[in-house]
């Protein structure tokens, strides 16, 4: 067969049917139809990072997902199926993509930094075995915004035997270098980090104003004097999702803060830029606690190092820091959640089944399926004992403080029932029917797992106390296992950033400095100085930003391609002859002997560098 014809056929086939990767922890071969425009079967789908991350510590889980990148559309591709929907198998992701194509997508794509933090907690099983989900007030492992995650830690801190602690500048000994207590007044490796745009509004006042982003601490480095062992600074490195411009968000571990205190409103530094020249600083930290109330962290990632510097004198905290978003939408929610949990009591929501043949743990006080420890099993023999069908009712005891948009039933993929119905009601209200998607006619997924079936009530969310599941006769032709029930809460407005591009100083050929992404810097023909590296201004008045004097590039590397050759020499000669003058910033690189003038000695110096006969001066 003609080679060109063969290639054409293959390209045509790939356009119609995507071929799954044979890689990493998923060695099976998959063939998918391209569904939902960004499913694993689509040619544009980018598959990198582990589908099934695991490890001793949550950072191990996170590091296995490094490189996971959105594709096909903004906030789409693998992060959508893995971080947003919680799917940890490429085959199941392909099935879900086609399911959502057929019945609509109630989840929707959105910025996924907080979802990534939630997914890592779910996979590692901290602070609860189900991640952020617990058996009482929060019946979902996923928290979809920075404020939702903060709410979790604040509420858990106020509960008896709660599994979280929130620390920020309102705590009297927050980040006190003279009283270093990891997990109490300082974060620990693995802690959640909430950063937000901070605006200074006066000499001793400021405000938090949106552009929120979620990160996690990978490692901490505590620098101390030789003697006495006073702490000089605390450096932290990060893991984060949805880092990068729109359509290019990815999971990375490249961000670093050299001094944790300086990245707060009391310090002179920051974590990252937001928009333009506005900066984001550390708003606070969430600490995961075990059943004894101790912080969960890897002690090997908390390193103590010696420093020759003396402990610095820190500026006082601003007297007044406004937080309008939190005060308006979340401050009153925390006591409501705490009070609701106390009303629920230890067992949590009440579950009632009309049949003793439905297998439920802890019967007659069964718990709700949580995706890990608790499941409900409906046997294939149920019709024999229950010819009129069965029902299961969930009673949240009172209307949940958070409005509910719907629930997700997670069925074991071995058999997914059809033909049942669901109703919901508020306290004192009538039951409302919610449409249940049917999987009739869809081939089951090839790989075992939990298939999420979303059943939506209303968006925005509504008050919900009761959920009633009705299974008529002949629903269970085979044994079905309901592995998980998730309540999709409406957390209200959030101001999480839609993209989190890493930006830094870009030295332009004319000596100016701009704060842009590395890609944009390349477009301008500039020299990128590094992520979160600031421009410095022109203190010496030579019309070149102080950051750009030399631009961190090689002397004589005029075109900044990393190699010094005849092309660079000709550029210097053309400048001397006034054929093509160099920009102010590039002149610094052309000045081989460092005397401030570009002439024949600089040409000879660059030639010597090429021949290995010498080096440029300062």
C-alpha positions in Angstrom: 0.0 0.0 0.0 1.2 3.5 -0.8 2.9 5.0 2.3 1.1 8.4 1.9 -2.3 6.6 1.7 -1.5 4.5 4.8 -0.5 7.6 6.8 -3.7 9.3 5.6 -5.8 6.4 6.8 -4.1 6.3 10.2 -4.6 10.1 10.7 -8.2 9.7 9.8 -8.7 6.9 12.3 -7.0 8.9 15.1 -9.3 11.8 14.3 -12.4 9.6 14.8 -11.2 7.4 17.6 -8.6 8.3 20.3 -6.1 5.7 21.5 -5.4 5.7 25.2 -1.9 5.7 26.5 0.0 2.7 27.7 1.8 4.4 30.5 2.5 4.9 34.2 0.2 3.0 36.5 -2.4 2.2 33.8 -0.8 -0.4 31.5 -4.1 -1.5 29.9 -4.8 -0.6 26.2 -7.9 1.5 25.7 -9.7 2.7 22.6 -12.2 5.5 23.2 -14.7 7.5 21.2 -14.0 11.3 21.5 -16.8 12.4 23.8 -17.6 15.7 25.6 -15.0 17.5 23.4 -12.2 16.9 26.0 -12.5 13.2 26.9 -9.6 10.7 26.7 -10.6 9.7 23.2 -10.1 13.1 21.8 -6.9 13.8 19.8 -6.4 17.0 21.8 -6.5 15.1 25.2 -3.2 15.4 27.1 -2.4 12.5 29.4 0.4 13.1 31.8 0.8 12.6 35.6 -0.5 9.5 37.4 -4.2 8.5 37.2 -3.8 6.5 40.5 -1.5 8.5 42.8 -0.5 7.1 46.2 2.2 7.4 48.8 3.1 7.6 52.4 2.4 11.4 52.6 0.1 13.7 50.8 3.0 15.3 49.1 3.9 11.9 47.6 0.4 11.8 46.2 0.7 15.3 44.8 4.1 14.7 43.3 2.7 11.8 41.3 0.3 14.1 39.6 2.9 16.7 38.5 2.5 17.7 34.9 -1.2 17.0 34.8 -2.3 19.6 32.3 -5.7 20.8 31.0 -6.3 20.3 27.3 -8.8 20.7 24.5 -10.6 23.6 26.3 -10.1 25.9 29.2 -10.2 23.9 32.5 -10.9 20.8 30.5 -9.1 17.5 29.8 -7.5 15.3 32.5 -7.8 17.8 35.4 -11.5 18.0 34.8 -12.1 14.2 35.1 -9.5 13.6 37.8 -9.4 16.7 40.1 -13.0 17.9 39.5 -14.9 14.6 39.2 -12.5 12.5 41.3 -11.9 9.8 38.7 -8.7 7.8 39.0 -8.9 5.6 35.9 -8.5 6.6 32.3 -11.1 4.0 31.1 -13.7 5.2 33.6 -12.9 8.8 32.5 -13.7 7.8 28.9 -17.0 6.3 29.9 -18.0 9.3 32.0 -17.1 11.7 29.1 -19.6 9.9 26.9 -22.2 9.8 29.7 -22.0 13.5 30.2 -22.2 14.0 26.4 -25.5 12.0 26.4 -27.2 13.5 29.5 -25.6 16.9 30.0 -22.9 18.1 32.4 -24.2 19.5 35.7 -20.7 20.0 37.1 -19.2 22.4 34.5 -15.6 23.3 34.1 -14.1 25.8 36.4 -10.8 26.9 37.9 -9.4 23.8 39.6 -6.8 24.9 42.2 -9.0 24.1 45.2 -10.3 20.9 43.6 -6.7 19.7 43.3 -6.1 20.2 47.0 -9.4 18.3 47.7 -8.4 15.5 45.4 -5.0 15.1 47.0 -6.7 14.9 50.4 -9.2 12.3 49.2 -6.5 10.1 47.7 -4.4 10.2 50.8 -7.3 9.9 53.2 -6.6 12.9 55.5 -7.6 14.4 57.7 -10.5 11.9 57.5 -10.2 8.6 55.7 -12.5 10.2 53.1 -10.4 13.4 52.9 -12.4 16.6 53.6 -15.6 14.6 53.9 -16.7 13.6 57.4 -19.7 11.7 58.6 -21.6 14.7 60.0 -21.8 18.2 58.5 -19.8 17.8 55.3 -20.9 15.0 53.0 -18.6 15.8 50.1 -14.9 15.2 49.7 -14.6 18.1 47.3 -14.4 21.8 48.4 -14.6 23.9 45.3 -13.1 27.3 46.5 -10.5 28.8 48.8 -13.2 30.1 51.1 -14.9 26.7 51.2 -11.6 25.1 52.3 -11.0 27.8 54.9 -14.6 27.2 56.2 -13.8 23.5 56.6 -10.7 24.2 58.8 -12.4 26.9 60.8 -15.5 24.8 61.5 -13.4 21.7 62.4 -11.3 23.7 64.8 -14.4 24.6 66.8 -15.7 21.0 67.0 -14.9 18.4 69.7 -12.4 16.0 68.1 -12.3 18.1 64.9 -9.7 17.3 62.3 -8.6 20.8 61.3 -7.1 24.0 62.5 -7.0 27.4 60.8 -4.2 29.9 61.6 -3.9 33.4 60.3 -2.9 36.9 61.4 -5.9 37.1 63.8 -4.1 34.6 66.1 -2.0 36.5 68.7 1.2 34.4 68.2 0.9 33.8 64.5 4.3 33.2 62.8 6.2 34.3 65.9 9.8 33.4 65.1 10.6 33.5 68.9 7.9 30.9 69.6 8.1 28.4 66.7 5.4 25.7 67.2 4.8 23.8 63.9 1.1 23.0 63.5 0.0 25.5 66.1 1.2 29.0 65.2 3.2 27.9 62.1 2.2 25.6 59.2 3.8 22.3 58.6 4.7 20.4 55.4 1.5 19.4 53.8 -0.5 22.3 55.1 -3.1 24.1 53.0 -2.1 27.6 51.9 -4.6 30.3 51.0 -3.2 33.3 49.1 -5.2 36.4 48.1 -4.7 39.8 46.5 -3.7 42.2 49.2 -4.1 46.0 48.8 -2.5 48.4 51.2 -5.1 51.1 51.9 -3.2 53.2 54.4 0.0 53.5 56.4 -1.2 50.7 58.7 -4.3 49.3 57.0 -5.0 47.0 54.1 -7.7 44.8 52.5 -8.0 41.3 51.0 -9.7 41.6 47.6 -10.1 38.4 45.6 -7.8 36.7 43.1 -7.7 33.8 45.5 -5.6 30.7 44.9 -5.0 27.4 46.7 -1.6 25.8 47.3 0.0 23.2 49.6 3.3 23.3 51.3 5.7 20.7 50.0 8.7 21.3 52.3 9.8 23.8 54.9 13.4 25.0 55.7 14.0 26.7 59.0 17.1 28.8 59.1 18.6 29.5 62.5 21.6 31.3 63.9 24.6 29.2 65.0 24.2 30.4 68.5 21.8 31.1 70.0 19.4 29.1 67.8 17.2 32.0 66.9 15.2 31.6 63.8 16.3 33.9 61.0 13.7 32.9 58.3 11.5 30.1 57.2 11.5 29.1 53.5 8.6 27.1 52.0 8.2 25.3 48.7 4.8 24.7 47.1 2.7 22.2 45.2 -0.3 23.5 43.3 -2.8 22.9 40.6 -4.2 25.1 37.8 -0.9 27.0 37.6 -0.4 28.8 34.3 -2.4 30.9 31.8 -5.9 29.9 30.6 -6.0 26.7 28.5 -2.5 25.8 29.9 -3.1 25.2 33.6 -1.0 22.4 35.1 0.1 20.8 38.4 3.5 22.3 39.4 6.0 22.4 42.2 8.2 25.3 41.1 7.0 28.1 43.4 9.0 29.1 46.4 8.8 31.7 49.2 12.2 32.6 50.7 10.7 33.9 54.0 7.2 33.0 55.1 6.7 36.1 57.3 7.8 38.5 54.5 5.0 37.0 52.3 2.3 38.3 54.7 0.8 41.8 55.0 3.5 42.5 57.6 6.3 41.8 55.2 7.8 43.4 52.2 7.5 40.4 49.8 4.7 38.4 48.3 3.8 34.9 46.9 2.8 35.9 43.4 1.4 38.6 41.2 -2.3 38.8 40.5 -3.1 41.2 37.7 -0.7 43.9 36.6 1.4 44.9 39.5 -1.0 43.8 42.3 0.4 41.0 44.5 -1.0 38.1 46.4 0.1 37.4 50.0 -0.5 34.6 52.4 -4.0 34.8 53.9 -3.7 31.8 56.2 -3.0 28.1 56.6 -5.1 25.0 57.1 -3.6 22.3 59.3 -4.7 18.7 59.1 -5.1 16.9 62.4 -5.3 13.2 63.4 -7.7 11.6 65.8 -5.6 12.7 68.7 -5.6 16.4 67.6 -1.9 16.3 66.5 -0.8 17.8 63.1 -0.3 15.4 60.3 3.0 15.9 58.6 6.3 14.4 57.3 9.0 15.4 59.8 11.7 14.7 57.1 10.2 17.6 55.1 10.7 20.0 58.0 14.4 20.8 57.8 16.6 22.9 60.2 19.6 24.7 58.7 22.3 26.9 60.0 22.5 30.6 58.9 25.2 33.1 59.3 22.7 36.0 59.4 21.2 37.4 62.5 17.5 37.2 63.4 15.8 40.3 61.8 13.6 42.9 63.3 10.1 42.6 61.8 7.7 45.4 61.1 4.5 45.3 63.1 1.3 44.0 61.6 -1.1 46.5 60.1 -3.6 47.7 62.6 -6.6 47.1 60.4 -7.0 44.5 57.6 -10.4 44.3 56.0 -11.8 41.1 54.5 -15.1 42.0 52.9 -15.7 38.8 50.9 -15.4 36.6 54.0 -17.3 39.0 56.3 -20.2 39.2 53.8 -20.5 35.5 52.7 -18.8 33.2 55.2 -18.2 34.6 58.7 -21.8 33.8 59.9 -21.7 30.4 58.3 -19.1 28.9 60.6 -21.2 29.1 63.8 -24.1 27.7 61.8 -22.1 24.7 60.7 -20.8 24.1 64.3 -24.3 24.4 65.8 -25.7 22.1 63.1 -23.0 19.4 63.9 -24.0 19.6 67.6 -27.6 19.1 66.7 -26.7 16.1 64.5 -24.9 14.3 67.3 -22.4 11.5 66.9 -24.3 9.2 64.5 -24.8 12.0 61.9 -27.8 12.1 59.5 -30.5 9.5 60.0 -31.0 6.8 57.4 -34.1 4.6 57.2 -34.6 1.7 54.8 -37.9 -0.1 54.2 -36.1 -3.4 53.8 -33.9 -5.3 56.1 -32.5 -7.1 53.0 -30.6 -4.0 51.9 -27.2 -4.5 53.4 -26.2 -1.4 55.3 -23.3 -1.2 57.9 -24.2 -0.4 61.5 -27.9 -1.2 60.9 -30.3 -0.1 62.5 -28.4 3.2 62.5 -26.7 3.0 59.1 -24.3 5.6 57.8 -24.3 7.2 54.3 -22.0 5.6 51.7 -18.7 7.5 51.7 -16.7 6.0 48.9 -14.2 4.3 51.3 -15.6 2.5 54.3 -19.4 2.5 53.9 -21.5 1.1 51.1 -25.1 -0.1 50.6 -25.6 -3.4 48.8 -28.8 -4.1 47.0 -28.9 -7.9 46.3 -30.2 -9.4 43.1 -32.7 -11.4 45.2 -34.4 -8.3 46.5 -37.5 -8.7 44.4 -38.1 -12.1 46.0 -38.5 -10.5 49.4 -39.8 -7.0 48.5 -42.3 -7.3 45.6 -43.5 -3.8 46.2 -40.0 -2.3 45.9 -38.0 -0.5 48.6 -37.2 3.0 49.6 -34.3 4.6 51.5 -34.7 8.0 53.3 -31.9 10.3 54.4 -32.9 12.7 57.1 -30.4 15.6 57.7 -32.2 16.3 61.0 -32.9 19.9 59.9 -32.3 22.0 56.8 -28.6 21.9 56.1 -26.9 25.3 56.7 -25.5 25.1 53.1 -27.9 25.1 50.2 -27.8 21.9 48.2 -27.6 21.9 44.4 -28.0 18.1 44.1 -26.4 14.8 44.9 -24.1 12.3 43.2 -24.8 8.6 43.5 -21.6 6.6 43.0 -22.5 3.1 41.8 -20.0 0.3 41.5 -19.5 -0.1 37.8 -20.1 -3.9 37.8 -23.9 -3.2 37.8 -25.6 0.2 37.6 -29.3 0.1 38.2 -31.9 2.0 36.2 -35.5 3.1 36.5 -35.4 4.4 40.1 -36.4 7.9 41.3 -35.3 10.5 43.8 -37.2 13.1 45.7 -36.0 15.9 48.1 -37.7 18.2 50.5 -36.9 21.0 53.0 -38.1 20.9 56.6 -41.8 21.3 56.4 -41.9 21.4 52.6 -43.3 19.1 50.1 -41.3 16.5 48.2 -39.9 17.5 44.8 -39.0 15.1 42.1 -35.4 15.3 40.7 -34.6 13.9 37.3 -32.4 10.8 37.4 -30.2 10.2 34.3 -30.7 6.8 32.7 -27.8 4.6 31.6 -30.0 2.3 29.5 -28.3 1.5 26.3 -24.8 2.5 27.4 -22.2 -0.2 27.5 -20.7 -0.5 31.0 -17.1 0.7 31.5 -14.3 -1.8 30.9 -12.5 -1.0 34.1 -14.0 -1.4 37.6 -14.6 1.7 39.6 -17.3 4.1 40.9 -19.5 5.6 38.3 -20.9 9.0 39.5 -24.5 9.6 38.5 -25.4 13.3 39.2 -29.0 14.1 40.2 -29.5 17.9 40.3 -32.1 19.7 42.5 -31.7 23.3 41.6 -28.9 25.8 40.9 -28.4 28.0 42.9 -28.9 25.5 45.8 -32.0 25.0 47.8 -32.8 24.2 51.5 -32.8 20.4 51.9 -33.5 18.2 54.9 -34.9 15.0 53.3 -33.7 12.8 50.4 -35.9 9.9 49.4 -34.6 7.1 47.0 -37.4 4.9 45.5 -36.5 1.6 43.9 -39.4 -0.2 42.2 -39.8 -3.9 41.6 -37.3 -5.2 39.0 -34.7 -2.5 39.6 -31.9 -4.9 40.6 -31.5 -7.5 37.9 -28.1 -8.0 39.5 -26.5 -7.1 42.8 -25.7 -3.4 42.9 -23.4 -1.6 45.3 -24.0 2.1 46.1 -20.4 3.1 47.1 -20.8 6.8 47.6 -23.4 9.6 48.1 -22.1 13.1 47.7 -24.1 16.2 48.5 -23.2 19.0 46.1 -23.3 22.2 48.3 -23.7 25.7 47.1 -20.9 27.6 48.8 -22.0 30.9 47.4 -19.9 33.4 45.5 -16.1 33.0 45.4 -13.4 35.0 43.9 -10.8 32.3 43.0 -8.6 33.3 40.2 -9.5 31.8 36.8 -5.8 31.4 36.0 -2.6 31.6 37.9 0.2 32.3 35.5 3.6 32.4 36.9 5.0 35.9 36.0 8.2 37.7 36.7 10.6 40.4 35.5 11.2 40.6 31.8 14.1 42.6 30.6 13.4 44.2 27.3 16.0 45.1 24.6 15.6 48.9 25.4 16.4 48.4 29.1 12.9 48.6 30.4 11.5 45.9 32.7 8.0 44.5 32.6 6.2 41.9 34.8 4.8 39.3 32.4 4.7 35.5 31.8 7.8 33.8 30.4 5.9 33.1 27.2 4.9 36.8 26.8 8.5 37.8 27.5 9.7 35.6 24.7 7.1 37.3 22.4 8.6 40.7 23.3 12.1 39.4 22.6 13.0 40.0 26.3 15.1 38.0 28.8 12.9 36.4 31.5 14.4 36.7 34.9 12.4 34.0 36.8 9.0 33.4 38.3 7.9 36.0 40.8 11.2 37.9 40.4 10.3 41.7 40.6 11.6 44.6 38.5 13.8 46.9 40.6 13.6 50.3 39.0 16.4 52.5 37.7 18.2 53.6 40.9 21.5 54.4 39.1 19.8 56.5 36.4 21.4 54.8 33.4 18.0 54.2 31.7 18.3 50.4 32.3 16.2 48.8 35.1 18.6 47.6 37.8 17.2 44.1 37.4 18.2 44.1 33.8 21.8 45.2 34.0 23.3 42.1 32.4 19.9 40.3 32.4 21.4 37.2 33.8 22.6 36.3 30.3 26.1 35.5 29.0 28.3 38.4 27.9 28.5 38.4 24.0 25.3 36.3 23.8 23.7 39.1 21.9 20.7 37.1 20.6 20.1 35.4 23.9 20.0 31.9 22.4 22.4 30.5 25.0 25.3 30.1 22.6 28.1 32.6 21.6 29.1 32.4 17.9 29.7 34.5 14.8 26.1 35.7 14.7 26.7 37.5 18.0 30.0 38.9 16.8 28.4 40.3 13.7 25.7 41.9 15.8 28.3 43.8 17.8 30.1 44.9 14.6 26.8 46.1 13.1 26.2 48.2 16.3 29.7 49.7 16.1 29.2 50.6 12.4 25.7 52.0 13.3 24.1 49.5 10.8 21.8 48.1 13.4 22.2 49.7 16.9 21.6 47.5 19.9 19.0 48.3 22.6 20.2 49.6 26.0 19.8 46.3 27.7 21.6 44.3 25.0 24.5 46.8 25.0 25.3 45.6 28.5 25.8 42.1 27.1 27.9 43.4 24.2 30.3 45.3 26.5 32.7 42.4 26.9 35.4 44.2 28.8 32.9 46.1 31.0 34.2 49.6 30.3 30.9 51.1 29.4 31.8 51.5 25.7 31.2 49.2 22.7 34.1 49.2 20.2 36.7 46.9 18.6 38.1 45.5 21.9 34.7 44.1 22.7 34.6 42.4 19.2 38.0 40.8 19.9 36.9 39.8 23.4 33.9 38.0 22.0 36.1 36.2 19.4 38.4 35.1 22.1 35.4 33.6 24.0 34.4 31.7 20.9 38.0 30.4 20.4 38.3 29.5 24.1 41.2 31.9 24.5 39.7 34.1 27.2 36.7 35.4 29.0 34.8 38.7 29.2 35.4 41.0 32.1 32.9 42.1 34.7 
